[in-house]
Amino acid sequence: LDFGLFTGLFEATYAEARRGLGDDARARKHALAAIAAMPTAPGNEPMVHGLRTLYLLAKSAGDVDEALKWYEQYTAADQAFSDDRSQRVLAYQMASHESRARA
Protein backbone atom coordinates (compact mmCIF):
# COMPACT_ATOMS: atom_id res chain seq x y z
CA LEU A 1 0.00 0.00 0.00
CA ASP A 2 1.20 3.46 -0.87
CA PHE A 3 -0.08 5.66 1.94
CA GLY A 4 1.48 8.72 0.30
CA LEU A 5 -0.77 8.18 -2.70
CA PHE A 6 -3.87 7.68 -0.54
CA THR A 7 -3.02 10.75 1.53
CA GLY A 8 -2.39 12.78 -1.61
CA LEU A 9 -5.66 11.69 -3.20
CA PHE A 10 -7.59 12.53 -0.03
CA GLU A 11 -5.95 15.95 0.29
CA ALA A 12 -6.50 16.77 -3.39
CA THR A 13 -10.14 15.73 -3.27
CA TYR A 14 -10.72 17.66 -0.06
CA ALA A 15 -9.02 20.73 -1.55
CA GLU A 16 -11.31 20.62 -4.58
CA ALA A 17 -14.36 20.25 -2.33
CA ARG A 18 -13.33 23.18 -0.10
CA ARG A 19 -12.75 25.35 -3.18
CA GLY A 20 -16.19 24.42 -4.44
CA LEU A 21 -17.64 25.54 -1.12
CA GLY A 22 -15.79 28.85 -1.29
CA ASP A 23 -13.38 28.00 1.55
CA ASP A 24 -10.27 29.19 -0.27
CA ALA A 25 -7.94 29.14 2.76
CA ARG A 26 -8.62 25.47 3.51
CA ALA A 27 -8.57 24.60 -0.18
CA ARG A 28 -5.09 26.09 -0.49
CA LYS A 29 -3.88 24.30 2.64
CA HIS A 30 -5.08 20.91 1.42
CA ALA A 31 -3.90 21.43 -2.16
CA LEU A 32 -0.40 22.12 -0.83
CA ALA A 33 -0.67 19.01 1.37
CA ALA A 34 -1.62 16.92 -1.70
CA ILE A 35 1.49 18.11 -3.50
CA ALA A 36 3.68 17.52 -0.44
CA ALA A 37 2.38 13.93 -0.14
CA MET A 38 3.86 13.04 -3.54
CA PRO A 39 7.12 15.04 -3.83
CA THR A 40 9.21 12.56 -5.82
CA ALA A 41 6.79 11.78 -8.65
CA PRO A 42 6.28 14.76 -10.96
CA GLY A 43 3.25 13.38 -12.76
CA ASN A 44 0.73 11.87 -10.41
CA GLU A 45 -2.97 12.36 -9.83
CA PRO A 46 -2.80 14.12 -6.44
CA MET A 47 -0.20 16.56 -7.71
CA VAL A 48 -2.20 17.32 -10.87
CA HIS A 49 -5.36 18.00 -8.89
CA GLY A 50 -3.54 19.96 -6.18
CA LEU A 51 -1.79 22.19 -8.71
CA ARG A 52 -5.03 22.72 -10.63
CA THR A 53 -6.77 23.81 -7.44
CA LEU A 54 -3.97 26.26 -6.61
CA TYR A 55 -4.14 27.66 -10.15
CA LEU A 56 -7.91 28.14 -9.95
CA LEU A 57 -7.67 29.77 -6.52
CA ALA A 58 -5.06 32.25 -7.73
CA LYS A 59 -7.03 32.93 -10.89
CA SER A 60 -10.24 33.62 -8.99
CA ALA A 61 -8.33 35.92 -6.61
CA GLY A 62 -7.07 37.89 -9.61
CA ASP A 63 -3.41 37.13 -8.86
CA VAL A 64 -2.17 36.77 -12.42
CA ASP A 65 1.48 36.06 -11.55
CA GLU A 66 0.56 33.39 -8.99
CA ALA A 67 -2.02 31.86 -11.36
CA LEU A 68 0.55 31.64 -14.15
CA LYS A 69 3.09 30.00 -11.83
CA TRP A 70 0.60 27.32 -10.74
CA TYR A 71 -0.78 26.88 -14.25
CA GLU A 72 2.66 26.16 -15.69
CA GLN A 73 3.33 23.58 -12.98
CA TYR A 74 -0.14 22.11 -13.41
CA THR A 75 0.21 21.64 -17.18
CA ALA A 76 3.67 20.07 -16.79
CA ALA A 77 2.40 17.62 -14.14
CA ASP A 78 -0.72 16.85 -16.17
CA GLN A 79 1.39 16.08 -19.25
CA ALA A 80 3.73 13.83 -17.24
CA PHE A 81 0.72 12.03 -15.74
CA SER A 82 -0.83 11.54 -19.19
CA ASP A 83 2.46 10.29 -20.63
CA ASP A 84 2.86 7.81 -17.76
CA ARG A 85 -0.66 6.47 -18.25
CA SER A 86 -0.10 6.13 -22.00
CA GLN A 87 3.13 4.20 -21.44
CA ARG A 88 1.39 1.83 -19.01
CA VAL A 89 -1.46 1.18 -21.44
CA LEU A 90 0.99 0.55 -24.28
CA ALA A 91 3.07 -1.84 -22.16
CA TYR A 92 -0.07 -3.76 -21.17
CA GLN A 93 -1.23 -4.00 -24.79
CA MET A 94 2.17 -5.20 -25.96
CA ALA A 95 2.30 -7.87 -23.25
CA SER A 96 -1.24 -8.94 -24.08
CA HIS A 97 -0.45 -9.27 -27.79
CA GLU A 98 2.75 -11.22 -27.08
CA SER A 99 0.84 -13.56 -24.78
CA ARG A 100 -1.79 -14.19 -27.45
CA ALA A 101 0.85 -14.73 -30.11
CA ARG A 102 2.52 -17.40 -27.97
CA ALA A 103 -0.76 -19.18 -27.32
ZAMARGU-4260 file (C-alpha; in steps of 0.2 Angstrom, whole numbers, plus 5000, padded with zeros to 4 digits):
<rodrens>
0) 5000/5000/5000 | 5006/5017/4996 | 5000/5028/5010 | 5007/5044/5001 | 4996/5041/4986
5) 4981/5038/4997 | 4985/5054/5008 | 4988/5064/4992 | 4972/5058/4984 | 4962/5063/5000
10) 4970/5080/5001 | 4968/5084/4983 | 4949/5079/4984 | 4946/5088/5000 | 4955/5104/4992
15) 4943/5103/4977 | 4928/5101/4988 | 4933/5116/4999 | 4936/5127/4984 | 4919/5122/4978
20) 4912/5128/4994 | 4921/5144/4994 | 4933/5140/5008 | 4949/5146/4999 | 4960/5146/5014
25) 4957/5127/5018 | 4957/5123/4999 | 4975/5130/4998 | 4981/5121/5013 | 4975/5105/5007
30) 4981/5107/4989 | 4998/5111/4996 | 4997/5095/5007 | 4992/5085/4992 | 5007/5091/4982
35) 5018/5088/4998 | 5012/5070/4999 | 5019/5065/4982 | 5036/5075/4981 | 5046/5063/4971
40) 5034/5059/4957 | 5031/5074/4945 | 5016/5067/4936 | 5004/5059/4948 | 4985/5062/4951
45) 4986/5071/4968 | 4999/5083/4961 | 4989/5087/4946 | 4973/5090/4956 | 4982/5100/4969
50) 4991/5111/4956 | 4975/5114/4947 | 4966/5119/4963 | 4980/5131/4967 | 4979/5138/4949
55) 4960/5141/4950 | 4962/5149/4967 | 4975/5161/4961 | 4965/5165/4946 | 4949/5168/4955
60) 4958/5180/4967 | 4965/5189/4952 | 4983/5186/4956 | 4989/5184/4938 | 5007/5180/4942
65) 5003/5167/4955 | 4990/5159/4943 | 5003/5158/4929 | 5015/5150/4941 | 5003/5137/4946
70) 4996/5134/4929 | 5013/5131/4922 | 5017/5118/4935 | 4999/5111/4933 | 5001/5108/4914
75) 5018/5100/4916 | 5012/5088/4929 | 4996/5084/4919 | 5007/5080/4904 | 5019/5069/4914
80) 5004/5060/4921 | 4996/5058/4904 | 5012/5051/4897 | 5014/5039/4911 | 4997/5032/4909
85) 5000/5031/4890 | 5016/5021/4893 | 5007/5009/4905 | 4993/5006/4893 | 5005/5003/4879
90) 5015/4991/4889 | 5000/4981/4894 | 4994/4980/4876 | 5011/4974/4870 | 5012/4961/4884
95) 4994/4955/4880 | 4998/4954/4861 | 5014/4944/4865 | 5004/4932/4876 | 4991/4929/4863
100) 5004/4926/4849 | 5013/4913/4860 | 4996/4904/4863
</rodrens>
